[in-house]
Amino acid sequence: MNASIPRSDGAGVALGVGAALAFSTLAIFAKLGYREGADALPLLATRFSIAAALLWIVALIRRPVATGNRTSHLRLLLLGAFGYGLESFLFFSALERAPAAIVGLVFYSYPLWTSLFSITARLEPFTWRLVAALVLGTAGVALVFATPLSGLAGPLFALGAAVAVAVYFTLAQVAVRDTDVASAARWTATGAAVALVTISLIARKGLPIAAFPAAGALGIATVIAFLLMYASITRIGSARSSIATMLEPVATVVLAAIILNEDITLTIVMGTLLVVAALPVLALRRRPR
């Protein structure tokens, strides 16, 4: 038997990698927004409001065939509000306390949690290849977590975000079964926007005008990442999709060094290399006889 990448799996992994590249810009834009005096809540509220608006505009222009029903749409709204909204808040809170490169790598313990949740819920089969990919990826994350350069608060918030997004990924695999990719992204973004705008209004926190460009970039990147992520999940499942997106911390490290002038330590480089090594283990499967 020869190792190969089936066409559908290859497409799913490629979509996951594309989502990772789009997601990698979020930490950078968030940091740029913080430099302009923005707080996490209003920055997130503006991000998801822009993303939801863009997704609805695209839907009105394209007029796609309606998929799903009120129940599935409600599930996606709640998933966005309590799943993705919570994860994003924890992730952005981590970015307020630690460098983007460190937050990105610690956050990538989430494939481990995603796989454990998916296997426990019998949404994904147990395979040793999946375990090998998880060991490589999480070993890279553990290196950074074991030697925090700016205290534990940032990494702990990032770890909380990892657990939250693992729950989100697992539930998303069920929620998108009868809903197309674009519709799922649209309703999820809307749920997150409503929740975060409401909380921001209650907290009476606004966004400085100087931070609007960063918030706009966050919204556009979110739209691209959402569509690619959901498309990947529908092809290869949540656990394998989440491992495919392990390329995100690599891109985050590079962008953080170039744009934010963050220092890249040996620990970060070693952790990044381990994360990258997990990708081919994920993609390669044995061809059936």
N, C-alpha and C positions, 0 to 999 in steps of 0.2 A: 504494500500500500504506500502511496506517496502522499506527503503532506501537501495540502493545497488550500486555497481560499475560495470557497464557493461564491458564485457571482452575487447572490443575495446577501451573504454574510460580508463579502467585501464591500458592497454598497453600504451596508449598515455601519461597518467600522469607519468607512470614509465619511459618512454623515456625522458620526460621533466625533471624529477628529475635527470636522468643520465646526461643529458646535463648540468644541473645546477652544478653538482659535478665537471664535467670537466671544465666548465667556471670558477668555484670558484678558480681554481689553477692559472688562468691567472693573477690576481692581485698580487699573491704571486711571481710568476716568474718575473713579471714586476718590482716589488720592488727589487728583487735580481739583476736584470739587471741594475737598477739605481744605486745600490751600487757599481757596477763595472764601473760606469761612462758613461752608455749608455744614449742617448737622446730618446725621445718618437718616433720620426719619423723613424730613422734607425732601432730601435728595432721592431717596427710594420712592417716595410718593410721586414725585415728578417723573422719575424714570418709568414707572409702570403706567402712569397716566398717558405719557407720550407713546409708550409701546402699545397699550390697548387701543388708543385712538388710531394709530397707524394700521394696526391689524383690522380694525373695523372699516377703515377707509378702503383697504385692499379688498375686503369682502364685498363692500358695496359696489366697487368697480368691476370685480370679476363675477359677482353674483353666482357663487358656487352652489351646487346642489346641496340642499340642507341635509345634514346628517345628525344622528343622535336624537335625543328627545329632551323634554324638560328635566327629567330626572338626571340624565347624564350631564346636562348643562349645569344643573345645580351642584352636582358632584365636583365638576371642574371649577366652579366658582369658589366652593369651599376649599378645594385643594389649593387654589391660588392664594386664598386669604390666609388659611391657617398652616399651609405647608410651605409653599414657595415664599410667601410673605415673611414667615418666621425665619426661614433659612437665610433669606436675603438680609434681614435685620441683624442676625447674629454674625453673618459674614462681614457686613459693612461695619459693625461694631468692632470686630477683630481688626479691620483695616485702620480704625482710629487709634489702635494701641500697638500695632506691630508692623514691620515692613511688609510690603505686598508679596515679596518672594516667599517669606516665611509663612504668611497666612495661606497662600496658595498651596504650598506643599502640605501643611498640616491638615487643611481642608480635605485633601485627597486621601484621607483614611475612609472617606464615605463609600468607595466601592466595596470595602470589606463589610460594612454594615448593610449596604444594599444587597449584597450577595447572601449574607446570613438571613436577612429578612425574606428575600425571595425564595431561598431554599426552604426555609421554615414554613412559608405559606404555600409551598409546592408550585410556585410560579416558574421556577427554574430547576432543571435537573442538576444533581451533584456530579461534577466532573473534576478529575485531578488537574486538568489543564487550567480550569478556572481557579483552582486553589493555588497552583504555581504562579499564575498571574497576580493573584492577590498578595501572595507572600512577597514577591518582588516589589510590587507597588507600595505596599504598606511598610516594608522595610525602609524604603526611601523616606517615607513620611516620618517614621520613628526616629531616624537619624536627626532630623530637624527638631522634633519635639523633645528629644533627650538633651539637646544643647541650646535652649532658648537664649537669644541674644538681647531680648528686650523685655524680659519678664514672662510670666506664665499667663497673664490676663488675655493677651491677644491670641496665643495658641489655644487656650481653653474656649474662648468664644468661637474660634475656627472649628474646634472639635464639636462643639454644640451644633454649629451649622452643618457639619458633616453628618451627624446623626439625623438632623431634621431633613436634610435633602435625601437621605437614604429612605426614610419613610415616604417622602414625596415621590421618589422614583418608583418605589414598590406599588404605591397606590395608583400612580399614573399608568402603570402597565394594565391595570384593570379598568381605569376610568376612560382610556382612549380606545377601548376595543370596538365600540360602535360609533366612534366619532372620528372624522378625518383630522389630519395633522393641523391644518390651518385653523379649524374650528376649536380644537383643543387648546392651541396656543392662545387664541383670542379670548376664550372664556377664562382661562387660567390667569392671563394678564389682567383681565378686568377684575377678577376676584382680589388679586393682590393690590391693584390700584385702589379699589374701594376701601379695603381694610386699612391700608397705609395712609391714604388721604384722611380718613376718619380719625385715626390716631393722631396724625399731625395737627389736625384742627383742634382736637381736644387738648393736646399739649401746647397749642398756640406757638408752633414753630414754623417759620417761613424759610424760603430759600433766597439767599442773596442774588441779586441780578447777575453779578459776576460769575456765579456758579451755574447759570442756565446753559451755557454751551456744553459743559461737562454732563449735565443732566440730560440734554438732548442727545448727546453721543451715547449715553447709557441706554436711552430708550431705543435708539436704532439698533445698537448691538444686541439688545435683548430680543428684539423681533427676529433678527437673523438666527440667534442662538436657539430660541424657542422652536422655530420651525425645523431646524436641523436636528435638534435633540429629540423631538417627538417622532420625526421620521426614522431616526435611528432606533428608538425604542420599539416601534412597530415591526422592524425587520429582524432585530437580533435580541430583543428582550431587555429588561431594565438592568440586570446584573452585568451582562456583557457590554451593553451600551455605556454604562457608567465607567467601566474599565477602559473602553475605547477613548473616553474623554480625558484620560490621564495625561494626555499631551498638554492640557491646559496649564499646569504649573510650569512646564518647560517654557511655554510662550510667555507666561507671566514673569518668570525670572528674567528672560531676555528683554522684555519690554520695560520692566522695572529698572534694569541696569541702564538701558538706553535713554528712556524718557525721564525717569525719576532719579537717576544717578544713585541707585541703591548699590551697596557693596555686595558682591557675590563671593561668599566664603566657600572654602573647600567642602564643608558639610553640606551646603546647599547644592553644590555641583554633584557630589556623590549621591545625594538623595534624588536629584533630578535624573541622573543616569539610571538608577534603579527603577524609577517610574517609567522611563522610556523603554527599558528592557521588558516591561510587562506587555507592551503593545503586540509584538509578534507572537507571543505565547497565546494571547487572546485570539488573534486572527486566524492562526493556523489550526486546521482541523484535519482529521484523517478522512480521506475519501472512502465511502462505503464500497464494498466489493460489488 
